[in-house]
Amino acid sequence: MVKATQLRPGMIIRHEGELYTIFSVDHRTPGNKRGSMQTRMRSLRSGSMLDYRFRAEETLERAILDDIQFEYLYSEGDIYHFMNSENYEQLSLQKEILGDAVNYLIPNMPVKLEFYEGKAMGILLPDTVDLKVVDTEPSIQKATASAVMKAAKLETGLIINVPPFVGNGDMVKVDTAEARYIQRVQ
């Protein structure tokens, strides 16, 4: 059990008999009224989004998932193939199950897949991933880190903002939680 004030994005809870992934949480305390947690959740069964307000003192059931180590192999259209690192069994998952995580998957990358009652529910990515820049404006000579950023397309198709000194072919470290540039990798 977890209190509503402890909800965080990425958590999976059981609400009204269904499993939901928390997308966003906003703690609201309007004037002299009681506090509440405004949440945006996605149903793991249907994929539909739901906005719901929990009372701050309310307790919720957190779903316990099994994390199993897998290695990402390759994709064919909207189907992504993984291999269990222990018994070498292969598993294929649809893009709908993986969500935005597909923007960070590169071949041979170790990841953890979350299972609930034997069914794959999602993927746990590392906090950061090193990806190659495949398309961006030419780098500016003697450019230093500044508030000015430019768009860059990465090898997985993800587009992020990078500093002006980053060029095509550079490896960059990307934060998987916020899809943002952290640093250039040497």
One Martini backbone bead per residue (centre of mass of N, CA, C, O) as a GRO file, in nm:
protein
  186
    1MET     BB    1   0.100   0.034   0.017
    2VAL     BB    2   0.012   0.378  -0.081
    3LYS     BB    3   0.024   0.702  -0.074
    4ALA     BB    4  -0.078   0.959  -0.270
    5THR     BB    5   0.182   1.142  -0.205
    6GLN     BB    6   0.379   0.891  -0.335
    7LEU     BB    7   0.331   0.944  -0.616
    8ARG     BB    8   0.483   0.843  -0.934
    9PRO     BB    9   0.614   0.836  -1.219
   10GLY     BB   10   0.573   0.486  -1.334
   11MET     BB   11   0.379   0.381  -1.156
   12ILE     BB   12   0.193   0.089  -1.044
   13ILE     BB   13  -0.159   0.058  -1.005
   14ARG     BB   14  -0.454  -0.026  -0.824
   15HIS     BB   15  -0.777   0.070  -0.977
   16GLU     BB   16  -1.075  -0.053  -0.979
   17GLY     BB   17  -0.931  -0.346  -1.076
   18GLU     BB   18  -0.696  -0.190  -1.224
   19LEU     BB   19  -0.421  -0.112  -1.420
   20TYR     BB   20  -0.188   0.168  -1.367
   21THR     BB   21  -0.003   0.429  -1.511
   22ILE     BB   22   0.186   0.689  -1.409
   23PHE     BB   23   0.241   1.006  -1.562
   24SER     BB   24   0.113   1.232  -1.360
   25VAL     BB   25   0.176   1.470  -1.083
   26ASP     BB   26  -0.036   1.690  -0.867
   27HIS     BB   27  -0.011   1.895  -0.595
   28ARG     BB   28  -0.308   2.012  -0.424
   29THR     BB   29  -0.385   2.332  -0.232
   30PRO     BB   30  -0.689   2.482  -0.185
   31GLY     BB   31  -0.650   2.681   0.042
   32ASN     BB   32  -0.868   2.554   0.306
   33LYS     BB   33  -0.841   2.286   0.180
   34ARG     BB   34  -0.783   1.983   0.093
   35GLY     BB   35  -0.560   1.784  -0.030
   36SER     BB   36  -0.442   1.677  -0.362
   37MET     BB   37  -0.405   1.431  -0.636
   38GLN     BB   38  -0.329   1.494  -0.960
   39THR     BB   39  -0.385   1.253  -1.218
   40ARG     BB   40  -0.223   1.069  -1.487
   41MET     BB   41  -0.350   0.776  -1.653
   42ARG     BB   42  -0.280   0.437  -1.776
   43SER     BB   43  -0.422   0.173  -1.909
   44LEU     BB   44  -0.308  -0.160  -1.946
   45ARG     BB   45  -0.552  -0.279  -2.103
   46SER     BB   46  -0.652  -0.024  -2.309
   47GLY     BB   47  -0.470   0.265  -2.308
   48SER     BB   48  -0.623   0.469  -2.160
   49MET     BB   49  -0.683   0.786  -2.046
   50LEU     BB   50  -0.672   0.928  -1.699
   51ASP     BB   51  -0.830   1.150  -1.483
   52TYR     BB   52  -0.738   1.181  -1.127
   53ARG     BB   53  -0.853   1.240  -0.785
   54PHE     BB   54  -0.678   1.224  -0.488
   55ARG     BB   55  -0.660   1.199  -0.173
   56ALA     BB   56  -0.397   1.251   0.035
   57GLU     BB   57  -0.491   1.011   0.253
   58GLU     BB   58  -0.497   0.803   0.049
   59THR     BB   59  -0.485   0.454  -0.028
   60LEU     BB   60  -0.286   0.240  -0.238
   61GLU     BB   61  -0.230  -0.017  -0.468
   62ARG     BB   62   0.065  -0.166  -0.542
   63ALA     BB   63   0.207  -0.314  -0.804
   64ILE     BB   64   0.367  -0.623  -0.842
   65LEU     BB   65   0.657  -0.669  -1.029
   66ASP     BB   66   0.846  -0.840  -1.263
   67ASP     BB   67   1.197  -0.834  -1.320
   68ILE     BB   68   1.350  -0.899  -1.640
   69GLN     BB   69   1.629  -0.979  -1.810
   70PHE     BB   70   1.706  -0.819  -2.121
   71GLU     BB   71   1.765  -0.813  -2.482
   72TYR     BB   72   1.786  -0.607  -2.738
   73LEU     BB   73   1.766  -0.665  -3.087
   74TYR     BB   74   1.496  -0.587  -3.277
   75SER     BB   75   1.298  -0.446  -3.552
   76GLU     BB   76   0.953  -0.483  -3.702
   77GLY     BB   77   0.824  -0.216  -3.713
   78ASP     BB   78   0.596  -0.267  -3.432
   79ILE     BB   79   0.811  -0.496  -3.360
   80TYR     BB   80   0.982  -0.614  -3.065
   81HIS     BB   81   1.290  -0.780  -2.988
   82PHE     BB   82   1.372  -1.019  -2.728
   83MET     BB   83   1.617  -1.153  -2.482
   84ASN     BB   84   1.676  -1.372  -2.251
   85SER     BB   85   1.961  -1.380  -2.040
   86GLU     BB   86   1.921  -1.681  -1.922
   87ASN     BB   87   1.739  -1.870  -2.158
   88TYR     BB   88   1.713  -1.738  -2.462
   89GLU     BB   89   1.440  -1.634  -2.496
   90GLN     BB   90   1.198  -1.506  -2.709
   91LEU     BB   91   1.042  -1.169  -2.743
   92SER     BB   92   0.741  -1.003  -2.851
   93LEU     BB   93   0.656  -0.649  -2.891
   94GLN     BB   94   0.456  -0.393  -2.894
   95LYS     BB   95   0.453  -0.052  -2.915
   96GLU     BB   96   0.218   0.001  -2.709
   97ILE     BB   97   0.369  -0.123  -2.461
   98LEU     BB   98   0.639   0.061  -2.477
   99GLY     BB   99   0.616   0.329  -2.611
  100ASP     BB  100   0.865   0.575  -2.572
  101ALA     BB  101   1.104   0.362  -2.537
  102VAL     BB  102   1.179   0.324  -2.847
  103ASN     BB  103   1.374   0.589  -2.855
  104TYR     BB  104   1.618   0.405  -2.681
  105LEU     BB  105   1.659   0.161  -2.870
  106ILE     BB  106   1.939  -0.056  -2.899
  107PRO     BB  107   2.125  -0.289  -2.997
  108ASN     BB  108   2.221  -0.491  -2.720
  109MET     BB  109   2.041  -0.380  -2.496
  110PRO     BB  110   1.996  -0.368  -2.163
  111VAL     BB  111   1.685  -0.473  -2.006
  112LYS     BB  112   1.374  -0.437  -1.829
  113LEU     BB  113   1.097  -0.639  -1.785
  114GLU     BB  114   0.755  -0.617  -1.705
  115PHE     BB  115   0.563  -0.841  -1.498
  116TYR     BB  116   0.208  -0.957  -1.483
  117GLU     BB  117   0.102  -1.256  -1.458
  118GLY     BB  118   0.297  -1.327  -1.727
  119LYS     BB  119   0.267  -1.028  -1.842
  120ALA     BB  120   0.364  -0.783  -2.039
  121MET     BB  121   0.382  -0.418  -1.943
  122GLY     BB  122   0.697  -0.325  -1.971
  123ILE     BB  123   0.978  -0.090  -1.940
  124LEU     BB  124   1.317  -0.060  -1.813
  125LEU     BB  125   1.523   0.199  -1.818
  126PRO     BB  126   1.781   0.366  -1.817
  127ASP     BB  127   1.860   0.686  -1.729
  128THR     BB  128   2.080   0.653  -1.960
  129VAL     BB  129   2.171   0.719  -2.313
  130ASP     BB  130   2.376   0.641  -2.589
  131LEU     BB  131   2.364   0.851  -2.883
  132LYS     BB  132   2.351   0.915  -3.223
  133VAL     BB  133   2.405   1.169  -3.444
  134VAL     BB  134   2.246   1.214  -3.777
  135ASP     BB  135   2.092   1.514  -3.756
  136THR     BB  136   2.227   1.846  -3.809
  137GLU     BB  137   2.352   2.123  -3.781
  138PRO     BB  138   2.620   2.277  -3.811
  139SER     BB  139   2.886   2.339  -3.641
  140ILE     BB  140   3.018   2.579  -3.427
  141GLN     BB  141   3.283   2.754  -3.397
  142LYS     BB  142   3.361   2.824  -3.074
  143ALA     BB  143   3.136   2.697  -2.920
  144THR     BB  144   2.944   2.736  -2.638
  145ALA     BB  145   2.769   2.694  -2.377
  146SER     BB  146   2.425   2.777  -2.412
  147ALA     BB  147   2.090   2.872  -2.453
  148VAL     BB  148   2.141   2.780  -2.732
  149MET     BB  149   1.958   2.563  -2.945
  150LYS     BB  150   1.939   2.252  -3.135
  151ALA     BB  151   1.830   2.026  -3.351
  152ALA     BB  152   1.836   1.654  -3.314
  153LYS     BB  153   1.885   1.351  -3.476
  154LEU     BB  154   1.866   1.026  -3.388
  155GLU     BB  155   1.909   0.685  -3.447
  156THR     BB  156   1.592   0.635  -3.340
  157GLY     BB  157   1.433   0.933  -3.412
  158LEU     BB  158   1.495   1.120  -3.200
  159ILE     BB  159   1.421   1.458  -3.090
  160ILE     BB  160   1.659   1.701  -2.979
  161ASN     BB  161   1.826   1.932  -2.782
  162VAL     BB  162   2.134   2.099  -2.863
  163PRO     BB  163   2.420   2.224  -2.873
  164PRO     BB  164   2.614   2.388  -3.118
  165PHE     BB  165   2.876   2.177  -3.096
  166VAL     BB  166   2.700   1.960  -3.210
  167GLY     BB  167   2.738   1.689  -3.438
  168ASN     BB  168   2.766   1.476  -3.670
  169GLY     BB  169   2.842   1.159  -3.501
  170ASP     BB  170   2.784   1.222  -3.225
  171MET     BB  171   2.782   1.142  -2.888
  172VAL     BB  172   2.498   1.126  -2.661
  173LYS     BB  173   2.355   1.198  -2.355
  174VAL     BB  174   2.033   1.068  -2.248
  175ASP     BB  175   1.742   1.138  -2.087
  176THR     BB  176   1.473   0.912  -2.043
  177ALA     BB  177   1.260   1.085  -1.878
  178GLU     BB  178   1.298   1.383  -2.065
  179ALA     BB  179   1.437   1.397  -2.342
  180ARG     BB  180   1.749   1.500  -2.276
  181TYR     BB  181   2.033   1.662  -2.278
  182ILE     BB  182   2.357   1.628  -2.115
  183GLN     BB  183   2.607   1.508  -2.301
  184ARG     BB  184   2.904   1.456  -2.443
  185VAL     BB  185   3.064   1.181  -2.584
  186GLN     BB  186   3.404   1.059  -2.613
   0.00000   0.00000   0.00000
